[in-house]
Amino acid sequence: MAKEHLVATLGQIPPGCMKRVEIEGEPVVLFNANGDVTASLDVCPHKGAPLSAGDFDDGVVMCPLHAWEFDVRTGECLSLPEWPSTLQQLPVRVDDGRVFVSK
């Protein structure tokens, strides 16, 4: 069963920014796509590079290894839509400026 973890405040991830955190020793990256906060494991499903080391713009994160782009809201690979893997997204809840992730 998933457990909810307090991982950040909204002030720590302003719109257009991302933040790497750890949950139970596993890297997770938080994204704020213009007020829509999402989270995924901090690993590119293509070759395993840390997404938090890439670029993030307008809801799209670019992997630093091969420049593959992923929509952080849907998890879809935008560079190769036929690619079967998506971001490993995690449930997010924002309450009174605090960001919780379930894992």
Helices and strands as residue ranges (DSSP letters): E 4-9, G 10-12, E 18-23, E 26-33, E 36-41, G 51-53, E 55-57, E 60-62, E 69-71, E 89-90, E 92-95, E 98-102
